[in-house]
Structure formats: structure tokens, C-alpha cells
Amino acid sequence: MARTANYEEKIAKIEAKIAKKQAELKKLKAELAELNEQKAKTDYKELLEFMKKENMSPSAVLETLKK
């Protein structure tokens, strides 16, 4: 005798897995955004320190980069 499939139960399980993965993805995206923001702040601070050390203005840095 063939077994009958309980499609509703299978669908519900897969939908639950999808919801869980979406929540994990949302959390990871938030973590990534935070890390990118921290990196940008660190890079900016490093740039400002370099400019101060080299006694360079923002326009002087831009001019150097354009060359």
C-alpha cells in the first residue's frame, strides 16, 4: 500500500526553515553593516592621522591622488 504524503506538514516545515534562514540572514547583514561602518571609521581616522603627520590639507591629498 502506498503511503500518503502529508503535504501541509512538509510545506510548514520548509516554510519554518525559510523563516529561520531569513532571520539569520538579516542578522548577518546587520553585523556586516556594523563591521563596514567600523572599518570606514578606522580608515578615516588613519587617513586624518596621516594627513596631520604629513601636514597635508584635504585639497593637497586630492591633488596627489589625481596625479
Gaussian input, Z-matrix of N, CA and C with variables (Angstrom, degrees):
# hf/3-21g

backbone

0 1
 N
 C     1     B1
 C     2     B2     1     A1
 N     3     B3     2     A2     1     D1
 C     4     B4     3     A3     2     D2
 C     5     B5     4     A4     3     D3
 N     6     B6     5     A5     4     D4
 C     7     B7     6     A6     5     D5
 C     8     B8     7     A7     6     D6
 N     9     B9     8     A8     7     D7
 C    10    B10     9     A9     8     D8
 C    11    B11    10    A10     9     D9
 N    12    B12    11    A11    10    D10
 C    13    B13    12    A12    11    D11
 C    14    B14    13    A13    12    D12
 N    15    B15    14    A14    13    D13
 C    16    B16    15    A15    14    D14
 C    17    B17    16    A16    15    D15
 N    18    B18    17    A17    16    D16
 C    19    B19    18    A18    17    D17
 C    20    B20    19    A19    18    D18
 N    21    B21    20    A20    19    D19
 C    22    B22    21    A21    20    D20
 C    23    B23    22    A22    21    D21
 N    24    B24    23    A23    22    D22
 C    25    B25    24    A24    23    D23
 C    26    B26    25    A25    24    D24
 N    27    B27    26    A26    25    D25
 C    28    B28    27    A27    26    D26
 C    29    B29    28    A28    27    D27
 N    30    B30    29    A29    28    D28
 C    31    B31    30    A30    29    D29
 C    32    B32    31    A31    30    D30
 N    33    B33    32    A32    31    D31
 C    34    B34    33    A33    32    D32
 C    35    B35    34    A34    33    D33
 N    36    B36    35    A35    34    D34
 C    37    B37    36    A36    35    D35
 C    38    B38    37    A37    36    D36
 N    39    B39    38    A38    37    D37
 C    40    B40    39    A39    38    D38
 C    41    B41    40    A40    39    D39
 N    42    B42    41    A41    40    D40
 C    43    B43    42    A42    41    D41
 C    44    B44    43    A43    42    D42
 N    45    B45    44    A44    43    D43
 C    46    B46    45    A45    44    D44
 C    47    B47    46    A46    45    D45
 N    48    B48    47    A47    46    D46
 C    49    B49    48    A48    47    D47
 C    50    B50    49    A49    48    D48
 N    51    B51    50    A50    49    D49
 C    52    B52    51    A51    50    D50
 C    53    B53    52    A52    51    D51
 N    54    B54    53    A53    52    D52
 C    55    B55    54    A54    53    D53
 C    56    B56    55    A55    54    D54
 N    57    B57    56    A56    55    D55
 C    58    B58    57    A57    56    D56
 C    59    B59    58    A58    57    D57
 N    60    B60    59    A59    58    D58
 C    61    B61    60    A60    59    D59
 C    62    B62    61    A61    60    D60
 N    63    B63    62    A62    61    D61
 C    64    B64    63    A63    62    D62
 C    65    B65    64    A64    63    D63
 N    66    B66    65    A65    64    D64
 C    67    B67    66    A66    65    D65
 C    68    B68    67    A67    66    D66
 N    69    B69    68    A68    67    D67
 C    70    B70    69    A69    68    D68
 C    71    B71    70    A70    69    D69
 N    72    B72    71    A71    70    D70
 C    73    B73    72    A72    71    D71
 C    74    B74    73    A73    72    D72
 N    75    B75    74    A74    73    D73
 C    76    B76    75    A75    74    D74
 C    77    B77    76    A76    75    D75
 N    78    B78    77    A77    76    D76
 C    79    B79    78    A78    77    D77
 C    80    B80    79    A79    78    D78
 N    81    B81    80    A80    79    D79
 C    82    B82    81    A81    80    D80
 C    83    B83    82    A82    81    D81
 N    84    B84    83    A83    82    D82
 C    85    B85    84    A84    83    D83
 C    86    B86    85    A85    84    D84
 N    87    B87    86    A86    85    D85
 C    88    B88    87    A87    86    D86
 C    89    B89    88    A88    87    D87
 N    90    B90    89    A89    88    D88
 C    91    B91    90    A90    89    D89
 C    92    B92    91    A91    90    D90
 N    93    B93    92    A92    91    D91
 C    94    B94    93    A93    92    D92
 C    95    B95    94    A94    93    D93
 N    96    B96    95    A95    94    D94
 C    97    B97    96    A96    95    D95
 C    98    B98    97    A97    96    D96
 N    99    B99    98    A98    97    D97
 C   100   B100    99    A99    98    D98
 C   101   B101   100   A100    99    D99
 N   102   B102   101   A101   100   D100
 C   103   B103   102   A102   101   D101
 C   104   B104   103   A103   102   D102
 N   105   B105   104   A104   103   D103
 C   106   B106   105   A105   104   D104
 C   107   B107   106   A106   105   D105
 N   108   B108   107   A107   106   D106
 C   109   B109   108   A108   107   D107
 C   110   B110   109   A109   108   D108
 N   111   B111   110   A110   109   D109
 C   112   B112   111   A111   110   D110
 C   113   B113   112   A112   111   D111
 N   114   B114   113   A113   112   D112
 C   115   B115   114   A114   113   D113
 C   116   B116   115   A115   114   D114
 N   117   B117   116   A116   115   D115
 C   118   B118   117   A117   116   D116
 C   119   B119   118   A118   117   D117
 N   120   B120   119   A119   118   D118
 C   121   B121   120   A120   119   D119
 C   122   B122   121   A121   120   D120
 N   123   B123   122   A122   121   D121
 C   124   B124   123   A123   122   D122
 C   125   B125   124   A124   123   D123
 N   126   B126   125   A125   124   D124
 C   127   B127   126   A126   125   D125
 C   128   B128   127   A127   126   D126
 N   129   B129   128   A128   127   D127
 C   130   B130   129   A129   128   D128
 C   131   B131   130   A130   129   D129
 N   132   B132   131   A131   130   D130
 C   133   B133   132   A132   131   D131
 C   134   B134   133   A133   132   D132
 N   135   B135   134   A134   133   D133
 C   136   B136   135   A135   134   D134
 C   137   B137   136   A136   135   D135
 N   138   B138   137   A137   136   D136
 C   139   B139   138   A138   137   D137
 C   140   B140   139   A139   138   D138
 N   141   B141   140   A140   139   D139
 C   142   B142   141   A141   140   D140
 C   143   B143   142   A142   141   D141
 N   144   B144   143   A143   142   D142
 C   145   B145   144   A144   143   D143
 C   146   B146   145   A145   144   D144
 N   147   B147   146   A146   145   D145
 C   148   B148   147   A147   146   D146
 C   149   B149   148   A148   147   D147
 N   150   B150   149   A149   148   D148
 C   151   B151   150   A150   149   D149
 C   152   B152   151   A151   150   D150
 N   153   B153   152   A152   151   D151
 C   154   B154   153   A153   152   D152
 C   155   B155   154   A154   153   D153
 N   156   B156   155   A155   154   D154
 C   157   B157   156   A156   155   D155
 C   158   B158   157   A157   156   D156
 N   159   B159   158   A158   157   D157
 C   160   B160   159   A159   158   D158
 C   161   B161   160   A160   159   D159
 N   162   B162   161   A161   160   D160
 C   163   B163   162   A162   161   D161
 C   164   B164   163   A163   162   D162
 N   165   B165   164   A164   163   D163
 C   166   B166   165   A165   164   D164
 C   167   B167   166   A166   165   D165
 N   168   B168   167   A167   166   D166
 C   169   B169   168   A168   167   D167
 C   170   B170   169   A169   168   D168
 N   171   B171   170   A170   169   D169
 C   172   B172   171   A171   170   D170
 C   173   B173   172   A172   171   D171
 N   174   B174   173   A173   172   D172
 C   175   B175   174   A174   173   D173
 C   176   B176   175   A175   174   D174
 N   177   B177   176   A176   175   D175
 C   178   B178   177   A177   176   D176
 C   179   B179   178   A178   177   D177
 N   180   B180   179   A179   178   D178
 C   181   B181   180   A180   179   D179
 C   182   B182   181   A181   180   D180
 N   183   B183   182   A182   181   D181
 C   184   B184   183   A183   182   D182
 C   185   B185   184   A184   183   D183
 N   186   B186   185   A185   184   D184
 C   187   B187   186   A186   185   D185
 C   188   B188   187   A187   186   D186
 N   189   B189   188   A188   187   D187
 C   190   B190   189   A189   188   D188
 C   191   B191   190   A190   189   D189
 N   192   B192   191   A191   190   D190
 C   193   B193   192   A192   191   D191
 C   194   B194   193   A193   192   D192
 N   195   B195   194   A194   193   D193
 C   196   B196   195   A195   194   D194
 C   197   B197   196   A196   195   D195
 N   198   B198   197   A197   196   D196
 C   199   B199   198   A198   197   D197
 C   200   B200   199   A199   198   D198

   B1=1.4392
   B2=1.5340
   B3=1.2849
   B4=1.4643
   B5=1.5289
   B6=1.3102
   B7=1.4648
   B8=1.5176
   B9=1.2946
   B10=1.4607
   B11=1.5205
   B12=1.2802
   B13=1.4664
   B14=1.5163
   B15=1.3066
   B16=1.4521
   B17=1.5305
   B18=1.3139
   B19=1.4587
   B20=1.5264
   B21=1.3082
   B22=1.4671
   B23=1.5269
   B24=1.3173
   B25=1.4599
   B26=1.5364
   B27=1.3269
   B28=1.4624
   B29=1.5337
   B30=1.3251
   B31=1.4692
   B32=1.5238
   B33=1.3151
   B34=1.4680
   B35=1.5247
   B36=1.3253
   B37=1.4701
   B38=1.5252
   B39=1.3122
   B40=1.4683
   B41=1.5164
   B42=1.3184
   B43=1.4716
   B44=1.5266
   B45=1.3165
   B46=1.4695
   B47=1.5250
   B48=1.3254
   B49=1.4662
   B50=1.5298
   B51=1.3181
   B52=1.4706
   B53=1.5209
   B54=1.3216
   B55=1.4625
   B56=1.5264
   B57=1.3286
   B58=1.4681
   B59=1.5265
   B60=1.3178
   B61=1.4664
   B62=1.5326
   B63=1.3381
   B64=1.4548
   B65=1.5206
   B66=1.3201
   B67=1.4675
   B68=1.5227
   B69=1.3305
   B70=1.4613
   B71=1.5279
   B72=1.3195
   B73=1.4557
   B74=1.5228
   B75=1.3256
   B76=1.4633
   B77=1.5260
   B78=1.3304
   B79=1.4675
   B80=1.5299
   B81=1.3163
   B82=1.4687
   B83=1.5292
   B84=1.3288
   B85=1.4610
   B86=1.5237
   B87=1.3252
   B88=1.4635
   B89=1.5204
   B90=1.3195
   B91=1.4657
   B92=1.5288
   B93=1.3168
   B94=1.4569
   B95=1.5257
   B96=1.3131
   B97=1.4619
   B98=1.5271
   B99=1.3163
   B100=1.4684
   B101=1.5299
   B102=1.3157
   B103=1.4673
   B104=1.5254
   B105=1.3315
   B106=1.4650
   B107=1.5219
   B108=1.3239
   B109=1.4611
   B110=1.5256
   B111=1.3232
   B112=1.4656
   B113=1.5246
   B114=1.3275
   B115=1.4687
   B116=1.5174
   B117=1.3148
   B118=1.4666
   B119=1.5249
   B120=1.3310
   B121=1.4620
   B122=1.5209
   B123=1.3308
   B124=1.4638
   B125=1.5220
   B126=1.3224
   B127=1.4671
   B128=1.5195
   B129=1.3237
   B130=1.4619
   B131=1.5310
   B132=1.3280
   B133=1.4657
   B134=1.5296
   B135=1.3194
   B136=1.4566
   B137=1.5305
   B138=1.3213
   B139=1.4576
   B140=1.5283
   B141=1.3259
   B142=1.4693
   B143=1.5269
   B144=1.3312
   B145=1.4632
   B146=1.5308
   B147=1.3261
   B148=1.4607
   B149=1.5267
   B150=1.3256
   B151=1.4641
   B152=1.5325
   B153=1.3005
   B154=1.4626
   B155=1.5239
   B156=1.3156
   B157=1.4669
   B158=1.5277
   B159=1.3159
   B160=1.4694
   B161=1.5249
   B162=1.3330
   B163=1.4629
   B164=1.5392
   B165=1.3224
   B166=1.4638
   B167=1.5240
   B168=1.3067
   B169=1.4589
   B170=1.5324
   B171=1.3007
   B172=1.4765
   B173=1.5349
   B174=1.3196
   B175=1.4680
   B176=1.5258
   B177=1.3238
   B178=1.4701
   B179=1.5245
   B180=1.3141
   B181=1.4591
   B182=1.5187
   B183=1.3258
   B184=1.4612
   B185=1.5268
   B186=1.3036
   B187=1.4571
   B188=1.5324
   B189=1.3221
   B190=1.4616
   B191=1.5318
   B192=1.3051
   B193=1.4665
   B194=1.5290
   B195=1.3118
   B196=1.4494
   B197=1.5179
   B198=1.2963
   B199=1.4835
   B200=1.4897
   A1=109.91
   A2=117.01
   A3=121.38
   A4=110.31
   A5=115.01
   A6=119.66
   A7=109.07
   A8=116.67
   A9=120.41
   A10=108.58
   A11=115.06
   A12=120.73
   A13=109.53
   A14=115.11
   A15=120.27
   A16=106.90
   A17=115.46
   A18=120.75
   A19=112.69
   A20=116.67
   A21=119.89
   A22=110.55
   A23=116.74
   A24=121.40
   A25=110.31
   A26=116.68
   A27=120.83
   A28=110.98
   A29=115.67
   A30=120.94
   A31=109.57
   A32=117.04
   A33=121.45
   A34=110.68
   A35=117.42
   A36=121.15
   A37=110.56
   A38=116.27
   A39=119.72
   A40=110.60
   A41=117.74
   A42=120.65
   A43=110.78
   A44=117.47
   A45=121.36
   A46=110.38
   A47=116.50
   A48=120.38
   A49=110.48
   A50=116.34
   A51=121.31
   A52=109.91
   A53=117.45
   A54=121.48
   A55=110.26
   A56=116.45
   A57=120.62
   A58=110.45
   A59=117.69
   A60=121.69
   A61=110.66
   A62=117.10
   A63=120.23
   A64=110.45
   A65=117.26
   A66=121.19
   A67=110.12
   A68=116.58
   A69=120.47
   A70=110.54
   A71=116.65
   A72=121.46
   A73=111.08
   A74=116.79
   A75=121.19
   A76=110.56
   A77=115.93
   A78=121.14
   A79=110.67
   A80=117.04
   A81=121.10
   A82=111.77
   A83=116.69
   A84=120.04
   A85=110.66
   A86=117.12
   A87=120.91
   A88=110.15
   A89=116.62
   A90=121.37
   A91=110.63
   A92=116.72
   A93=121.65
   A94=110.94
   A95=116.85
   A96=120.78
   A97=110.65
   A98=116.74
   A99=121.30
   A100=110.52
   A101=116.80
   A102=120.19
   A103=111.48
   A104=116.79
   A105=119.97
   A106=110.97
   A107=116.47
   A108=120.67
   A109=110.87
   A110=116.74
   A111=120.66
   A112=111.05
   A113=116.64
   A114=120.92
   A115=110.24
   A116=117.15
   A117=120.81
   A118=110.60
   A119=117.07
   A120=120.10
   A121=111.22
   A122=116.57
   A123=121.32
   A124=110.57
   A125=116.71
   A126=120.88
   A127=111.10
   A128=116.69
   A129=121.33
   A130=110.38
   A131=115.48
   A132=119.78
   A133=110.03
   A134=116.45
   A135=121.50
   A136=110.69
   A137=116.39
   A138=120.86
   A139=110.95
   A140=116.60
   A141=120.01
   A142=111.37
   A143=116.90
   A144=120.63
   A145=110.80
   A146=116.60
   A147=120.79
   A148=110.26
   A149=115.67
   A150=119.43
   A151=110.29
   A152=117.44
   A153=121.18
   A154=109.84
   A155=117.23
   A156=122.47
   A157=110.76
   A158=116.18
   A159=121.36
   A160=112.07
   A161=116.18
   A162=121.64
   A163=110.94
   A164=114.62
   A165=120.77
   A166=109.93
   A167=115.92
   A168=121.47
   A169=108.53
   A170=117.29
   A171=119.19
   A172=112.27
   A173=116.62
   A174=118.63
   A175=111.25
   A176=117.77
   A177=120.44
   A178=110.27
   A179=116.91
   A180=120.68
   A181=110.31
   A182=116.94
   A183=120.24
   A184=111.23
   A185=115.93
   A186=119.91
   A187=110.42
   A188=116.96
   A189=121.58
   A190=110.39
   A191=117.37
   A192=120.81
   A193=111.97
   A194=117.30
   A195=120.93
   A196=112.64
   A197=117.11
   A198=120.77
   A199=112.20
   D1=134.08
   D2=-178.63
   D3=-76.27
   D4=142.35
   D5=178.39
   D6=-82.81
   D7=140.29
   D8=177.24
   D9=-88.68
   D10=137.48
   D11=-178.41
   D12=-86.11
   D13=139.07
   D14=176.62
   D15=-95.71
   D16=86.11
   D17=-174.87
   D18=-63.73
   D19=-38.40
   D20=-178.71
   D21=-60.53
   D22=-42.43
   D23=-179.91
   D24=-66.70
   D25=-43.67
   D26=179.63
   D27=-63.93
   D28=-41.93
   D29=178.97
   D30=-62.86
   D31=-44.10
   D32=-179.20
   D33=-62.60
   D34=-40.71
   D35=179.23
   D36=-63.95
   D37=-43.87
   D38=-179.36
   D39=-67.77
   D40=-39.90
   D41=177.45
   D42=-63.44
   D43=-37.13
   D44=177.44
   D45=-65.54
   D46=-41.22
   D47=178.04
   D48=-63.41
   D49=-41.90
   D50=179.22
   D51=-62.59
   D52=-45.14
   D53=179.95
   D54=-61.47
   D55=-42.09
   D56=179.14
   D57=-62.92
   D58=-45.21
   D59=-179.44
   D60=-65.67
   D61=-37.04
   D62=178.44
   D63=-64.80
   D64=-39.10
   D65=177.81
   D66=-65.60
   D67=-42.15
   D68=177.73
   D69=-63.09
   D70=-42.19
   D71=179.54
   D72=-63.28
   D73=-42.57
   D74=178.27
   D75=-60.67
   D76=-43.20
   D77=178.60
   D78=-63.10
   D79=-43.78
   D80=179.45
   D81=-64.87
   D82=-38.77
   D83=178.59
   D84=-65.12
   D85=-38.83
   D86=177.70
   D87=-65.69
   D88=-41.76
   D89=178.25
   D90=-63.58
   D91=-41.53
   D92=178.49
   D93=-63.43
   D94=-43.81
   D95=179.26
   D96=-61.73
   D97=-41.37
   D98=179.00
   D99=-63.75
   D100=-44.47
   D101=179.40
   D102=-65.09
   D103=-39.89
   D104=177.44
   D105=-63.17
   D106=-38.90
   D107=178.66
   D108=-66.37
   D109=-43.09
   D110=177.96
   D111=-62.98
   D112=-40.83
   D113=179.11
   D114=-63.95
   D115=-43.34
   D116=179.67
   D117=-62.11
   D118=-41.77
   D119=178.23
   D120=-63.74
   D121=-41.65
   D122=178.83
   D123=-64.49
   D124=-44.78
   D125=178.87
   D126=-62.05
   D127=-41.68
   D128=-179.77
   D129=-64.83
   D130=-42.89
   D131=178.69
   D132=-62.05
   D133=-42.95
   D134=178.59
   D135=-61.48
   D136=-41.83
   D137=178.47
   D138=-63.18
   D139=-44.89
   D140=179.36
   D141=-62.85
   D142=-40.35
   D143=177.84
   D144=-63.50
   D145=-41.08
   D146=178.44
   D147=-63.50
   D148=-45.13
   D149=-179.45
   D150=-61.94
   D151=-40.82
   D152=179.45
   D153=-65.91
   D154=-45.10
   D155=-179.66
   D156=-60.96
   D157=-41.76
   D158=-177.66
   D159=-89.54
   D160=1.21
   D161=-179.88
   D162=54.46
   D163=51.23
   D164=-177.74
   D165=-114.81
   D166=142.20
   D167=174.75
   D168=-89.50
   D169=163.27
   D170=177.13
   D171=-57.48
   D172=-38.31
   D173=179.34
   D174=-66.92
   D175=-35.03
   D176=177.76
   D177=-66.74
   D178=-38.81
   D179=177.90
   D180=-64.81
   D181=-44.50
   D182=178.49
   D183=-61.63
   D184=-42.17
   D185=179.49
   D186=-61.76
   D187=-42.41
   D188=178.47
   D189=-63.52
   D190=-41.14
   D191=-179.45
   D192=-67.85
   D193=-31.07
   D194=-179.00
   D195=-73.06
   D196=-20.57
   D197=-178.31
   D198=-72.30

